[in-house]
Amino acid sequence: MSGVDPYAPQSGDAGYDVASYDLTLDYRVRTNRLQGTAVIAAAAVGDLTTISLDLVGLRAGRVRVNGAPARFSAAAGKLRVTSPRPIVAGQAFEVEVAYAGAPGPRRSRWGAVGWEELTDGALVAGQPTGAPTWFPCNDRPDDRARMTMRITVDDGYTVAATGVPNAATRRAGRVTTTFTSTVPTATYLAAVHVGRYRTGPLAGSGVAGIPPVTVTAPPALAAAAGRAFAPVPEMLRVFSGLFGPYPQEACALVVTADELEIPLEAQGLAVFGMNHLVPAAQRLVAHELAHQWFGNSVGIGRWSDIWLNEGFACYSEWLWSEASGGRSADDCARGHYTRLAAKPRDLLLVDPGPDDMFDDRVYKRGALALHALRLRVGDAVFFDLVRGWTAEHRHALVTTDDFRAAVRSAGGVDAENLLSQWIDRVELPALG
């Protein structure tokens, strides 16, 4: 599945695959100044003389390949590194980049994405092509890698980031926290969030098979965050029963002191604005938690398959509604079916195109396809299929054709044909 994604052809290099990123970051909130060193361990797919990295808005000052100084140039969001010695196919190599600048979001066809300043802090909105705004990387959804981040900020600020945190160290008014993720992580799912926060455990988590959950929030919002996230342990219990064990090394929830248009998910982490600490936003919490199974563990290698992420996450909103005593999943599905029927029917779910890959119809039609499948095969077969899907492809990449095969194995040709009506045609099938 390795290669540059046609939905984002400007991103990534198919000539190598990354094994790990080791990032040392120093960030000054007041001046929005980021200084970093990235050590990228990779392996060549074919013979290489030039290594292309994605880096946007930041300037490289020094580059080494396998410890030797290397020539490099930067243009159009690419850092092109000339290896001092040819790298042959299959050979492991290491690139070290020292870089700095004032990070900010990049313009894209999906709006501004990447590093974003807050009123008193910063966050990362990486999906789909925002990662290069804060570290040099091979920004392909199919090139997942392990990650280590050492992040230093001024005392008084707290960092939440992808991975499991170690104890913070303080020196000369600066605080450094190391985060380690041993599970393969896509670049767009790596994140850093900085603010005047405090981190603490979520009540009710970390017991009876429910993973520990941490909440990082401004002290003034701690009580509101506790109330808003009180259902999370039960959500995790319900989802673990329906989808299989929680698949990530961490479960961290972050609340910013700013309002956000939408929540953001990253590997083992989800971020919400202060405006999301209301009962009406509970479905969004369920949606972002579900992404830890669908998208962040079972991942896609090409953006055209994004319905596999968003369809399952949207359907999880309906499943949680039913499990928590709200509207049944069937009632939710039929309501959204009516609304979807009133919208243009010109979107092909299996390949919506880059401009429409975040269209709400991808989310809702994907969820409806899953509900239609559930109605056809029955609950026992459907949820066995889902648990088998997450277990077989835990921290791996999948395609729509992989899901077709799983549906055919679970429900036969009839179930596969039903799925095809929803994902391979623009016409809206009957829900059943």
Secondary structure per residue as TSV (DSSP state, phi and psi in degrees):
chain	resnum	aa	ss	phi	psi
A	1	M	-	360.0	-2.4
A	2	S	-	-65.3	136.9
A	3	G	S	156.3	168.6
A	4	V	-	-74.4	135.1
A	5	D	-	-79.2	128.7
A	6	P	T	-65.5	-20.2
A	7	Y	T	-74.7	-21.9
A	8	A	S	-138.0	65.4
A	9	P	T	-65.9	-16.3
A	10	Q	T	-78.9	-9.7
A	11	S	S	-106.6	141.3
A	12	G	-	87.1	164.4
A	13	D	-	-137.6	120.9
A	14	A	T	-79.1	-0.5
A	15	G	T	-80.4	-9.1
A	16	Y	E	-155.0	161.8
A	17	D	E	-123.0	134.4
A	18	V	E	-86.9	136.7
A	19	A	E	-95.1	-37.6
A	20	S	E	-158.8	151.8
A	21	Y	E	-116.0	132.5
A	22	D	E	-121.5	108.7
A	23	L	E	-112.4	131.2
A	24	T	E	-116.1	112.8
A	25	L	E	-121.4	136.4
A	26	D	E	-124.7	117.3
A	27	Y	E	-122.9	131.2
A	28	R	E	-107.4	112.0
A	29	V	T	-63.9	-45.7
A	30	R	T	-62.6	-34.2
A	31	T	T	-107.1	0.3
A	32	N	T	50.0	52.6
A	33	R	E	-112.4	123.4
A	34	L	E	-115.6	127.3
A	35	Q	E	-122.4	130.5
A	36	G	E	-144.8	158.9
A	37	T	E	-129.8	126.2
A	38	A	E	-114.9	127.0
A	39	V	E	-111.3	117.1
A	40	I	E	-114.0	114.7
A	41	A	E	-96.9	127.8
A	42	A	E	-146.7	175.9
A	43	A	E	-135.3	138.6
A	44	A	E	-74.6	135.6
A	45	V	S	-81.3	-42.5
A	46	G	S	-129.8	-176.5
A	47	D	-	-63.5	137.0
A	48	L	E	-128.2	139.0
A	49	T	E	-118.4	-25.9
A	50	T	E	-123.7	134.2
A	51	I	E	-111.7	122.7
A	52	S	E	-102.7	124.9
A	53	L	E	-117.2	149.5
A	54	D	E	-88.4	127.6
A	55	L	-	-153.5	122.5
A	56	V	-	-124.4	122.4
A	57	G	S	79.5	0.4
A	58	L	-	-122.8	153.5
A	59	R	E	-112.4	127.2
A	60	A	E	-77.9	137.2
A	61	G	E	-109.8	-26.0
A	62	R	E	-153.3	138.6
A	63	V	E	-135.0	136.2
A	64	R	E	-127.7	145.7
A	65	V	E	-121.2	120.1
A	66	N	T	51.7	39.3
A	67	G	T	85.9	-8.8
A	68	A	E	-102.0	140.7
A	69	P	E	-57.0	140.6
A	70	A	-	-128.9	146.3
A	71	R	E	-76.5	148.4
A	72	F	E	-152.8	159.6
A	73	S	E	-141.6	157.0
A	74	A	E	-133.5	133.8
A	75	A	E	-167.7	143.0
A	76	A	T	53.2	42.5
A	77	G	T	76.6	12.8
A	78	K	E	-122.4	136.0
A	79	L	E	-107.1	111.3
A	80	R	E	-103.4	120.0
A	81	V	E	-110.8	127.3
A	82	T	E	-94.0	118.2
A	83	S	E	-69.9	135.9
A	84	P	E	-59.8	-27.8
A	85	R	E	-132.8	145.0
A	86	P	E	-57.6	144.1
A	87	I	E	-109.9	124.2
A	88	V	-	-91.2	158.6
A	89	A	T	-54.6	133.0
A	90	G	T	88.4	-11.1
A	91	Q	-	-77.1	135.5
A	92	A	E	-79.1	143.0
A	93	F	E	-148.5	168.3
A	94	E	E	-135.6	132.4
A	95	V	E	-116.6	130.4
A	96	E	E	-115.9	126.2
A	97	V	E	-124.0	122.2
A	98	A	E	-97.4	130.4
A	99	Y	E	-148.6	166.1
A	100	A	E	-163.7	167.8
A	101	G	E	151.3	-172.4
A	102	A	-	-101.6	101.7
A	103	P	-	-70.4	148.2
A	104	G	-	-159.7	168.7
A	105	P	E	-68.5	156.1
A	106	R	E	-102.3	151.3
A	107	R	E	-78.5	140.6
A	108	S	E	-149.2	171.1
A	109	R	T	-66.4	-13.3
A	110	W	T	-102.5	12.6
A	111	G	E	99.7	-165.7
A	112	A	E	-80.7	127.7
A	113	V	E	-134.1	151.5
A	114	G	E	116.9	-146.9
A	115	W	E	-70.3	133.5
A	116	E	E	-137.2	129.4
A	117	E	E	-73.8	139.6
A	118	L	E	-105.0	-178.0
A	119	T	T	-57.1	-41.1
A	120	D	T	-146.7	64.1
A	121	G	E	159.4	-156.8
A	122	A	E	-158.8	158.1
A	123	L	E	-142.5	169.0
A	124	V	E	-120.0	126.0
A	125	A	E	-113.1	88.6
A	126	G	-	-81.4	-24.6
A	127	Q	T	-78.5	131.9
A	128	P	T	-98.5	-19.6
A	129	T	T	-129.8	32.4
A	130	G	T	-92.0	-11.5
A	131	A	G	-57.7	-39.3
A	132	P	G	-67.6	-6.6
A	133	T	G	-76.2	-7.8
A	134	W	T	-137.2	-10.4
A	135	F	S	-155.7	147.6
A	136	P	-	-70.7	133.6
A	137	C	B	-157.5	168.9
A	138	N	-	-97.0	91.5
A	139	D	-	-83.7	69.6
A	140	R	-	-119.4	137.3
A	141	P	T	-63.8	-23.0
A	142	D	T	-90.1	-4.1
A	143	D	-	-103.7	78.8
A	144	R	-	-84.0	150.5
A	145	A	E	-152.6	159.8
A	146	R	E	-71.9	155.8
A	147	M	E	-139.4	137.8
A	148	T	E	-127.7	131.8
A	149	M	E	-131.0	127.2
A	150	R	E	-109.8	113.6
A	151	I	E	-119.5	124.3
A	152	T	E	-112.6	131.0
A	153	V	E	-136.9	170.6
A	154	D	E	-66.4	145.9
A	155	D	T	-57.2	139.9
A	156	G	T	104.3	-16.1
A	157	Y	-	-108.4	150.9
A	158	T	E	-120.8	145.2
A	159	V	E	-112.7	135.5
A	160	A	E	-120.0	134.1
A	161	A	E	-151.1	169.8
A	162	T	S	-61.9	131.2
A	163	G	S	113.2	180.0
A	164	V	E	-91.6	123.7
A	165	P	E	-79.6	145.7
A	166	N	-	-99.1	171.9
A	167	A	-	-60.5	138.6
A	168	A	-	-75.3	148.4
A	169	T	E	-117.3	145.2
A	170	R	E	-118.6	138.0
A	171	R	E	-157.3	124.1
A	172	A	T	53.4	44.8
A	173	G	T	75.4	15.2
A	174	R	E	-125.8	148.2
A	175	V	E	-122.7	128.9
A	176	T	E	-117.5	128.7
A	177	T	E	-123.9	135.9
A	178	T	E	-105.5	132.7
A	179	F	E	-119.9	133.3
A	180	T	E	-126.8	130.2
A	181	S	E	-125.4	115.8
A	182	T	E	-93.9	-7.0
A	183	V	E	-86.1	147.4
A	184	P	E	-64.5	127.9
A	185	T	E	-125.2	131.7
A	186	A	-	-72.1	149.4
A	187	T	G	-58.7	-37.2
A	188	Y	G	-70.6	-13.6
A	189	L	G	-100.6	4.7
A	190	A	-	-87.8	139.2
A	191	A	-	-151.1	153.8
A	192	V	E	-133.6	135.3
A	193	H	E	-133.1	129.7
A	194	V	E	-127.2	134.4
A	195	G	E	-171.7	179.0
A	196	R	S	-84.7	76.8
A	197	Y	-	-113.3	165.4
A	198	R	E	-127.7	145.5
A	199	T	E	-114.0	135.0
A	200	G	E	-152.7	166.6
A	201	P	E	-72.9	149.7
A	202	L	-	-86.3	128.1
A	203	A	T	-57.7	135.3
A	204	G	T	90.6	-6.9
A	205	S	-	-96.9	166.2
A	206	G	S	76.3	17.2
A	207	V	S	-134.6	154.9
A	208	A	T	50.1	45.2
A	209	G	T	82.6	-2.0
A	210	I	-	-90.2	127.3
A	211	P	-	-64.8	152.8
A	212	P	-	-62.0	138.9
A	213	V	-	-122.7	132.2
A	214	T	E	-107.6	148.0
A	215	V	E	-120.7	125.2
A	216	T	E	-113.9	118.4
A	217	A	E	-154.7	159.9
A	218	P	-	-60.4	140.8
A	219	P	G	-52.6	-37.0
A	220	A	G	-67.2	-18.9
A	221	L	G	-106.4	5.6
A	222	A	H	-61.0	-44.4
A	223	A	H	-66.3	-43.7
A	224	A	H	-64.3	-38.1
A	225	A	H	-65.5	-40.3
A	226	G	H	-59.4	-41.4
A	227	R	H	-69.5	-43.8
A	228	A	H	-64.9	-34.8
A	229	F	T	-97.4	5.6
A	230	A	T	-55.9	-34.6
A	231	P	T	-74.4	-9.6
A	232	V	H	-58.9	-44.4
A	233	P	H	-57.2	-39.9
A	234	E	H	-70.4	-36.5
A	235	M	H	-57.3	-46.5
A	236	L	H	-64.3	-37.0
A	237	R	H	-64.9	-45.8
A	238	V	H	-63.8	-48.0
A	239	F	H	-66.8	-35.3
A	240	S	H	-64.6	-35.6
A	241	G	H	-69.3	-37.8
A	242	L	H	-82.3	-36.5
A	243	F	H	-110.0	-14.6
A	244	G	-	108.1	172.9
A	245	P	S	-56.5	147.9
A	246	Y	-	-55.5	127.1
A	247	P	-	-95.1	-2.2
A	248	Q	S	-102.6	162.5
A	249	E	S	-78.3	-21.6
A	250	A	-	-139.0	159.2
A	251	C	-	-138.2	98.1
A	252	A	E	-119.3	135.3
A	253	L	E	-117.1	131.7
A	254	V	E	-121.2	139.2
A	255	V	E	-121.2	125.9
A	256	T	-	-88.2	158.0
A	257	A	S	-78.5	-5.5
A	258	D	S	-102.6	159.4
A	259	E	-	-79.0	142.8
A	260	L	-	-121.2	145.8
A	261	E	S	-64.1	-45.6
A	262	I	S	-139.6	155.7
A	263	P	-	-67.9	163.3
A	264	L	E	-128.4	134.7
A	265	E	E	-109.7	147.7
A	266	A	E	-138.5	-179.6
A	267	Q	T	-64.6	112.9
A	268	G	T	71.1	17.8
A	269	L	E	-154.5	145.4
A	270	A	E	-140.6	144.2
A	271	V	E	-121.9	134.9
A	272	F	E	-128.1	147.7
A	273	G	-	-81.0	164.3
A	274	M	G	-59.8	-25.5
A	275	N	G	-72.6	-10.3
A	276	H	G	-93.1	2.4
A	277	L	-	-88.0	51.7
A	278	V	S	-132.8	154.0
A	279	P	G	-56.0	-34.7
A	280	A	G	-64.9	-19.5
A	281	A	G	-90.1	4.1
A	282	Q	H	-60.6	-33.2
A	283	R	H	-63.6	-32.0
A	284	L	H	-69.3	-35.7
A	285	V	H	-62.2	-46.3
A	286	A	H	-60.4	-41.3
A	287	H	H	-60.9	-48.4
A	288	E	H	-69.2	-36.1
A	289	L	H	-63.9	-40.3
A	290	A	H	-62.4	-29.1
A	291	H	T	-63.0	-19.6
A	292	Q	T	-65.3	-26.8
A	293	W	T	-88.1	-49.1
A	294	F	B	-107.7	99.8
A	295	G	T	121.4	-45.6
A	296	N	T	-97.6	-29.3
A	297	S	T	-99.4	-70.1
A	298	V	E	-76.9	105.2
A	299	G	E	-111.8	164.6
A	300	I	E	-104.3	145.6
A	301	G	S	-98.0	-7.0
A	302	R	S	-145.2	144.1
A	303	W	G	-67.9	-21.9
A	304	S	G	-63.4	-18.4
A	305	D	G	-94.3	18.8
A	306	I	T	-63.9	-18.6
A	307	W	H	-60.9	-27.2
A	308	L	H	-64.3	-33.2
A	309	N	H	-76.3	-55.1
A	310	E	H	-80.0	-31.0
A	311	G	H	-63.5	-45.2
A	312	F	H	-66.8	-40.8
A	313	A	H	-66.1	-40.8
A	314	C	H	-65.6	-42.6
A	315	Y	H	-63.7	-31.3
A	316	S	H	-64.0	-31.4
A	317	E	H	-58.7	-43.8
A	318	W	H	-71.1	-37.8
A	319	L	H	-63.4	-40.8
A	320	W	H	-68.0	-37.9
A	321	S	H	-55.3	-46.1
A	322	E	H	-66.5	-45.2
A	323	A	H	-68.2	-26.4
A	324	S	T	-95.6	9.6
A	325	G	T	90.1	10.7
A	326	G	S	-90.4	-152.7
A	327	R	S	-62.7	145.2
A	328	S	-	-67.6	158.1
A	329	A	H	-59.4	-36.6
A	330	D	H	-66.5	-40.9
A	331	D	H	-65.1	-43.0
A	332	C	H	-59.7	-45.5
A	333	A	H	-61.1	-44.4
A	334	R	H	-69.4	-34.6
A	335	G	H	-64.9	-44.1
A	336	H	H	-72.3	-29.3
A	337	Y	H	-61.2	-43.9
A	338	T	H	-61.8	-43.3
A	339	R	H	-68.5	-38.3
A	340	L	H	-65.6	-35.9
A	341	A	H	-63.8	-22.9
A	342	A	T	-87.3	-5.1
A	343	K	S	-96.7	163.3
A	344	P	-	-56.3	140.9
A	345	R	-	-109.4	69.1
A	346	D	-	-133.2	20.7
A	347	L	-	-113.0	127.0
A	348	L	-	-96.7	112.9
A	349	L	T	-60.5	-37.1
A	350	V	T	-71.2	-17.1
A	351	D	-	-158.0	76.5
A	352	P	-	-73.8	-14.3
A	353	G	-	89.0	152.4
A	354	P	G	-62.1	-34.7
A	355	D	G	-69.5	-26.2
A	356	D	G	-110.9	9.4
A	357	M	T	-70.0	-17.4
A	358	F	T	-108.2	15.1
A	359	D	-	-64.5	141.4
A	360	D	H	-59.7	-24.5
A	361	R	H	-66.7	-30.2
A	362	V	H	-63.5	-43.9
A	363	Y	H	-64.5	-52.6
A	364	K	H	-74.5	-40.7
A	365	R	H	-67.0	-37.0
A	366	G	H	-61.1	-44.6
A	367	A	H	-64.6	-40.3
A	368	L	H	-65.9	-35.5
A	369	A	H	-60.4	-41.5
A	370	L	H	-67.1	-40.4
A	371	H	H	-67.3	-40.5
A	372	A	H	-60.8	-40.1
A	373	L	H	-64.5	-41.4
A	374	R	H	-61.4	-42.5
A	375	L	H	-63.3	-36.0
A	376	R	H	-73.6	-44.4
A	377	V	H	-97.2	-15.7
A	378	G	-	92.6	157.6
A	379	D	H	-61.3	-44.1
A	380	A	H	-60.5	-49.0
A	381	V	H	-67.7	-42.1
A	382	F	H	-62.0	-49.2
A	383	F	H	-76.3	-24.9
A	384	D	H	-64.1	-40.5
A	385	L	H	-60.2	-46.2
A	386	V	H	-64.7	-46.0
A	387	R	H	-65.0	-37.2
A	388	G	H	-65.8	-37.7
A	389	W	H	-62.4	-47.9
A	390	T	H	-72.0	-30.1
A	391	A	H	-75.4	-46.4
A	392	E	H	-66.3	-33.2
A	393	H	T	-112.8	25.9
A	394	R	T	-57.2	123.2
A	395	H	T	52.7	43.5
A	396	A	E	-136.4	172.2
A	397	L	E	-102.2	143.5
A	398	V	E	-133.4	165.0
A	399	T	-	-125.8	169.0
A	400	T	H	-60.1	-36.8
A	401	D	H	-64.4	-32.2
A	402	D	H	-62.3	-40.5
A	403	F	H	-70.0	-37.5
A	404	R	H	-56.0	-46.0
A	405	A	H	-63.2	-40.1
A	406	A	H	-65.0	-40.0
A	407	V	H	-66.2	-42.3
A	408	R	H	-63.3	-40.6
A	409	S	H	-65.2	-37.3
A	410	A	H	-82.3	-39.3
A	411	G	H	-124.1	2.1
A	412	G	H	83.0	-177.4
A	413	V	H	-62.5	-35.1
A	414	D	H	-60.3	-44.3
A	415	A	H	-67.0	-39.8
A	416	E	H	-63.6	-41.2
A	417	N	H	-63.9	-38.6
A	418	L	H	-62.1	-46.1
A	419	L	H	-57.7	-42.9
A	420	S	H	-60.1	-36.4
A	421	Q	H	-60.7	-31.4
A	422	W	H	-86.5	-33.4
A	423	I	H	-106.1	-20.2
A	424	D	S	-105.6	0.9
A	425	R	-	-131.5	153.9
A	426	V	S	-86.8	-23.1
A	427	E	S	-65.0	148.6
A	428	L	-	-91.7	115.0
A	429	P	-	-71.9	166.0
A	430	A	-	-68.2	145.8
A	431	L	-	-77.2	-28.5
A	432	G	-	97.5	360.0
